[in-house]
Amino acid sequence: MERQTDQINIANILLTQRCNLKCSYCHLVQNYKNKPNEYPDVQEYAKNELSAIGWIKIFKRLLQNNPQMFFILYGGEPFLYPEINSIVQWLHDNEVAYTIITNNTDAVQDKIKLLHEQVGTIKGLSSSVDPIIYDYSQQGTDRFEKCFAGLQRLIKLKKDGIVDDVVAEITADKGNINDLPALVKNLSDNGIWSDITTIDHKGNEYYDFAADAGDDLLLSGADVDTAFTAILSHPDWLVHTRPILRKIQKDLPHNIKCYIHSDIHNVTIDPTGHFRLCLRIRGVDTPLLSLDTVIAEDGILKDNFSIALGKDFNKYCEGCGWPCIVASKEFSSEEIIDHVRSEDEENRDSD
């Protein structure tokens, strides 16, 4: 399906930057060293979070641009946002596609249960499951327990019918790449999709959602060739946006340049309702714009939005490895929601 220019296929919504975890790679939830002066302190985001009414106003305007837009609800931890149930209820009532990116830890299980009790089957939920679960030498560590327990929770959410579309967010690095095919198979056997990403690198201090990954973790195309070839040789495995795996491999370790300002297909919005350059980089000029200066009531994106994006992109972007930005440019929102499935996968589901 051919997508239109300046049509938003994915909207990344940071409901909150509060979180029950403090992962080293995520600077969204902490005032990190060398944070740019132009960036607000984390406490400012917490004090000025939009209400559900404020978010719904933005959602309505975005949907004027593309009624089939796919919404990804992020944090921090989105289940710490006090009105998440109201947000999701509105998405259900208006038949809007979404997924919730959660850390899926013990701390949020009751909140997931309460959301299910209110809205019924949750349309989409994603959480991290890294290949480290197969490295039993690390058993007992926080990371091992989080990934192992996270896998079990996702399996249960799918089995119990709590969530319809369950996705594992997998971050591959040089230390775990050999275990990636086994994890994808395990997830597929349990009806869970794998969204495969590779460890990203923080280009400069303006990246607030990427870590300083060392050379001992960064992947090259050669590192992943065997793993990706094994995965792609199994068309029945549930791999989200399978066709872009080789494109990601080609741009490793972090050389994707999306030029988002020249064709706006993906937007990211902070908890305060301010637009960002992207999920990786907040930017400086872009967050100065309000909703009415970004997108008209009829859904047409305004020129000053692309101008601000261009300024931030040219000043601060040093590339990334984020597959979401590739997917939203390559595919329509409908295809992304359906995971850009192969004919074999679709035929299997219809049997």
C-alpha positions as CSV (number, residue, x, y, z in Angstrom):
1,M,0.0,0.0,0.0
2,E,1.4,3.3,-1.0
3,R,1.7,5.9,1.7
4,Q,1.1,9.6,1.3
5,T,3.7,12.3,2.0
6,D,3.3,14.2,5.3
7,Q,0.9,11.6,6.5
8,I,1.5,10.5,10.1
9,N,1.5,6.8,10.5
10,I,2.8,6.5,14.0
11,A,2.3,8.9,16.9
12,N,4.5,8.2,19.9
13,I,2.8,9.6,23.0
14,L,4.9,10.0,26.2
15,L,2.1,10.1,28.7
16,T,4.5,10.6,31.6
17,Q,8.3,10.6,32.3
18,R,7.8,9.1,35.7
19,C,8.9,5.5,36.1
20,N,9.3,2.9,38.8
21,L,12.6,1.9,37.2
22,K,15.8,3.9,36.5
23,C,17.3,2.1,33.6
24,S,20.8,3.5,32.7
25,Y,20.0,3.8,29.0
26,C,16.9,6.0,29.6
27,H,17.5,9.6,30.3
28,L,13.8,10.5,30.0
29,V,13.3,9.7,33.7
30,Q,16.4,11.3,35.2
31,N,18.4,14.5,35.1
32,Y,21.4,13.1,33.5
33,K,25.0,14.4,33.4
34,N,25.5,17.1,30.7
35,K,21.8,17.5,30.1
36,P,21.4,20.5,27.8
37,N,20.3,23.8,29.4
38,E,17.4,24.0,27.0
39,Y,15.9,20.7,28.3
40,P,13.6,21.0,31.3
41,D,14.3,19.0,34.5
42,V,12.4,15.8,34.9
43,Q,10.4,17.4,37.7
44,E,8.9,19.9,35.3
45,Y,7.4,17.2,33.2
46,A,5.8,15.6,36.2
47,K,4.3,19.0,37.3
48,N,2.9,19.8,33.9
49,E,1.6,16.5,32.6
50,L,-1.4,16.9,30.3
51,S,-4.8,15.8,31.5
52,A,-6.7,13.1,29.5
53,I,-8.8,15.9,28.1
54,G,-5.7,17.6,26.8
55,W,-4.4,14.5,25.2
56,I,-7.7,13.7,23.6
57,K,-7.8,17.2,22.0
58,I,-4.4,16.4,20.4
59,F,-5.5,12.9,19.4
60,K,-8.5,14.3,17.6
61,R,-6.4,16.8,15.7
62,L,-3.8,14.1,14.7
63,L,-6.6,11.8,13.5
64,Q,-7.7,14.5,11.1
65,N,-4.3,13.9,9.4
66,N,-4.7,10.1,9.2
67,P,-7.8,8.4,10.7
68,Q,-5.9,5.1,10.7
69,M,-2.9,6.5,12.7
70,F,-1.3,4.0,15.1
71,F,-0.7,5.4,18.6
72,I,2.1,4.1,20.8
73,L,1.6,5.0,24.5
74,Y,5.0,5.4,26.2
75,G,6.4,6.6,29.5
76,G,8.5,6.6,31.6
77,E,6.0,3.9,32.7
78,P,2.6,4.7,31.2
79,F,0.7,2.8,33.9
80,L,1.9,5.5,36.3
81,Y,-0.1,8.1,34.4
82,P,-3.2,8.5,36.6
83,E,-5.7,8.9,33.7
84,I,-4.4,6.1,31.4
85,N,-7.7,4.2,31.8
86,S,-9.6,7.3,30.4
87,I,-7.2,7.6,27.5
88,V,-7.5,3.9,26.6
89,Q,-11.3,4.0,27.0
90,W,-11.5,6.9,24.5
91,L,-9.2,5.0,22.0
92,H,-11.6,2.0,22.3
93,D,-14.7,4.1,22.0
94,N,-13.3,5.7,18.8
95,E,-11.8,2.4,17.4
96,V,-8.3,3.8,17.3
97,A,-5.4,1.4,17.1
98,Y,-2.8,1.6,19.9
99,T,-0.2,-0.3,21.9
100,I,1.1,0.4,25.4
101,I,4.8,0.2,26.0
102,T,5.2,-0.9,29.6
103,N,8.0,-2.4,31.7
104,N,5.4,-5.0,32.7
105,T,7.0,-5.4,36.2
106,D,5.2,-6.5,39.4
107,A,4.5,-2.8,40.2
108,V,2.1,-2.4,37.3
109,Q,0.3,-5.8,37.2
110,D,-2.7,-4.6,39.3
111,K,-3.0,-1.5,37.0
112,I,-3.0,-3.8,33.9
113,K,-5.7,-5.9,35.5
114,L,-7.8,-2.8,36.4
115,L,-7.5,-1.5,32.8
116,H,-8.7,-4.9,31.5
117,E,-11.7,-4.9,33.8
118,Q,-12.7,-1.4,32.5
119,V,-12.1,-1.6,28.8
120,G,-12.2,-5.4,28.1
121,T,-9.5,-6.9,26.1
122,I,-6.5,-4.5,25.8
123,K,-5.8,-4.1,22.1
124,G,-2.0,-3.9,22.3
125,L,0.7,-4.2,24.9
126,S,4.5,-4.4,24.5
127,S,7.3,-4.9,26.9
128,S,11.0,-5.8,26.9
129,V,12.2,-9.3,26.6
130,D,15.9,-9.6,25.8
131,P,17.8,-12.7,24.7
132,I,19.6,-12.6,28.0
133,I,17.0,-15.0,29.3
134,Y,19.0,-17.8,27.7
135,D,22.3,-16.8,29.3
136,Y,21.8,-18.8,32.5
137,S,25.2,-17.8,33.8
138,Q,23.4,-14.5,34.7
139,Q,20.6,-16.1,36.6
140,G,19.8,-14.3,39.8
141,T,20.8,-10.8,38.4
142,D,18.1,-8.1,38.1
143,R,18.3,-8.1,34.4
144,F,17.9,-11.9,34.1
145,E,15.0,-11.9,36.4
146,K,13.3,-8.9,34.7
147,C,13.6,-10.5,31.3
148,F,12.6,-14.0,32.4
149,A,9.7,-12.8,34.5
150,G,8.7,-10.4,31.7
151,L,8.5,-13.3,29.2
152,Q,6.3,-15.3,31.5
153,R,4.0,-12.4,32.1
154,L,3.6,-11.7,28.4
155,I,2.8,-15.4,27.8
156,K,0.1,-15.3,30.5
157,L,-1.4,-12.0,29.2
158,K,-1.8,-13.6,25.8
159,K,-3.0,-17.0,27.1
160,D,-5.6,-15.4,29.5
161,G,-7.0,-13.1,26.7
162,I,-6.1,-10.0,28.7
163,V,-4.3,-8.5,25.6
164,D,-5.1,-9.2,22.0
165,D,-1.8,-8.1,20.3
166,V,1.1,-8.9,22.5
167,V,4.6,-7.8,21.4
168,A,8.0,-8.4,22.9
169,E,10.4,-5.4,22.4
170,I,13.8,-7.1,21.9
171,T,17.1,-5.2,22.1
172,A,19.9,-7.2,20.5
173,D,23.6,-6.5,21.2
174,K,26.9,-8.2,20.6
175,G,26.6,-10.2,23.8
176,N,23.2,-11.7,23.1
177,I,22.8,-11.8,19.3
178,N,23.4,-15.6,19.1
179,D,20.4,-16.3,21.3
180,L,18.0,-14.1,19.3
181,P,16.6,-16.8,17.0
182,A,15.8,-19.1,19.9
183,L,13.9,-16.3,21.7
184,V,11.9,-15.3,18.6
185,K,10.9,-19.0,18.1
186,N,9.8,-19.2,21.8
187,L,7.8,-16.1,21.5
188,S,6.2,-17.1,18.2
189,D,5.2,-20.5,19.7
190,N,3.3,-18.6,22.3
191,G,1.6,-16.2,19.9
192,I,3.7,-13.2,20.7
193,W,5.2,-10.9,18.1
194,S,8.9,-9.9,18.2
195,D,9.8,-6.3,17.6
196,I,13.6,-6.6,17.0
197,T,15.8,-3.6,17.7
198,T,19.5,-3.3,18.1
199,I,21.3,-1.4,20.9
200,D,21.5,2.3,20.1
201,H,24.2,4.8,20.7
202,K,23.8,8.3,22.3
203,G,25.2,10.6,19.6
204,N,25.4,13.7,21.9
205,E,23.9,15.2,25.0
206,Y,20.7,16.1,23.1
207,Y,19.8,12.4,22.9
208,D,17.7,11.8,26.0
209,F,16.5,8.3,25.1
210,A,19.7,6.4,24.2
211,A,22.7,5.2,26.2
212,D,26.4,5.5,25.7
213,A,26.8,2.0,24.3
214,G,30.4,0.9,24.0
215,D,32.0,-0.9,21.1
216,D,31.8,-4.2,23.1
217,L,27.9,-4.0,22.7
218,L,27.4,-2.3,19.3
219,L,26.5,-4.6,16.5
220,S,27.8,-4.5,12.9
221,G,26.1,-6.0,9.9
222,A,28.4,-9.1,10.0
223,D,27.5,-9.7,13.7
224,V,23.8,-10.1,12.9
225,D,23.8,-11.8,9.5
226,T,23.7,-15.3,10.9
227,A,20.9,-14.5,13.4
228,F,18.8,-12.5,10.9
229,T,19.2,-15.2,8.2
230,A,18.0,-17.8,10.7
231,I,15.0,-15.7,11.6
232,L,14.1,-14.8,8.0
233,S,14.3,-18.5,7.0
234,H,11.2,-19.1,9.1
235,P,8.3,-17.2,7.6
236,D,5.9,-18.6,10.2
237,W,7.7,-16.9,13.1
238,L,5.9,-13.8,14.3
239,V,8.3,-11.0,13.4
240,H,7.0,-7.4,13.5
241,T,7.8,-5.5,10.2
242,R,9.9,-8.4,9.0
243,P,10.9,-6.7,5.7
244,I,13.0,-4.0,7.4
245,L,15.4,-6.3,9.2
246,R,17.9,-6.3,6.4
247,K,17.6,-2.5,6.2
248,I,18.4,-2.2,9.9
249,Q,21.3,-4.5,9.4
250,K,22.6,-2.4,6.6
251,D,22.6,0.8,8.8
252,L,24.2,-0.7,11.8
253,P,25.4,0.2,14.3
254,H,23.4,3.5,14.4
255,N,23.5,5.1,10.9
256,I,19.8,5.6,10.2
257,K,19.1,9.2,9.0
258,C,15.4,9.6,8.5
259,Y,15.3,13.3,7.4
260,I,11.9,13.4,9.1
261,H,11.5,17.1,8.3
262,S,11.2,16.4,4.6
263,D,8.4,13.9,4.9
264,I,6.7,13.8,8.3
265,H,5.4,10.3,8.9
266,N,6.2,9.9,12.6
267,V,5.7,12.3,15.5
268,T,6.6,12.2,19.2
269,I,5.0,14.3,21.9
270,D,6.2,14.9,25.5
271,P,4.0,14.6,28.6
272,T,3.5,18.4,28.5
273,G,2.0,18.2,25.0
274,H,5.1,19.7,23.3
275,F,6.3,18.0,20.2
276,R,9.8,16.6,20.0
277,L,12.2,16.0,17.1
278,C,11.8,12.2,17.6
279,L,11.8,9.6,20.3
280,R,15.6,9.7,20.6
281,I,16.0,13.5,20.7
282,R,13.8,16.2,22.2
283,G,15.3,19.0,20.3
284,V,15.2,22.8,20.9
285,D,13.2,24.5,18.2
286,T,10.5,21.9,17.8
287,P,9.2,21.9,21.4
288,L,8.6,25.7,21.1
289,L,5.6,25.0,18.9
290,S,2.0,24.5,20.2
291,L,-0.6,22.2,18.7
292,D,-2.2,25.0,16.6
293,T,1.2,25.9,15.1
294,V,2.0,22.3,14.2
295,I,-1.2,21.0,12.6
296,A,-4.3,22.8,11.3
297,E,-7.8,21.8,12.3
298,D,-8.2,19.9,9.0
299,G,-5.1,17.8,9.8
300,I,-2.7,19.5,7.4
301,L,0.8,19.8,8.8
302,K,2.1,23.4,8.9
303,D,5.3,24.6,7.3
304,N,6.8,26.0,10.5
305,F,6.6,22.4,12.0
306,S,8.8,21.0,9.2
307,I,11.1,24.0,9.5
308,A,11.6,23.5,13.3
309,L,12.1,19.8,12.8
310,G,14.7,20.5,10.1
311,K,16.6,22.9,12.4
312,D,16.8,20.3,15.2
313,F,17.6,17.5,12.8
314,N,20.5,19.3,11.2
315,K,21.9,20.5,14.6
316,Y,21.5,17.4,16.8
317,C,20.9,14.2,14.8
318,E,23.9,11.9,14.4
319,G,21.9,8.9,13.3
320,C,20.2,6.1,15.2
321,G,19.2,2.5,15.0
322,W,15.4,3.0,15.7
323,P,13.4,0.7,13.4
324,C,10.1,2.4,14.2
325,I,11.2,5.4,12.1
326,V,11.9,3.2,9.2
327,A,8.6,1.3,9.5
328,S,6.5,4.5,9.5
329,K,8.2,5.7,6.3
330,E,8.1,2.4,4.5
331,F,4.6,1.3,5.4
332,S,1.1,2.6,5.8
333,S,-0.3,2.7,9.3
334,E,-2.7,-0.2,8.5
335,E,0.3,-2.4,7.5
336,I,2.2,-1.5,10.7
337,I,-0.8,-2.4,12.8
338,D,-0.9,-5.7,11.0
339,H,2.8,-6.2,11.5
340,V,3.5,-6.1,7.7
341,R,2.8,-9.8,7.7
342,S,3.8,-12.1,5.0
343,E,1.3,-14.1,2.9
344,D,2.4,-17.3,4.7
345,E,1.5,-15.7,8.1
346,E,-1.9,-14.4,6.9
347,N,-2.7,-17.8,5.3
348,R,-1.8,-19.6,8.5
349,D,-4.1,-17.4,10.6
350,S,-7.0,-18.0,8.2
351,D,-6.7,-21.8,8.5
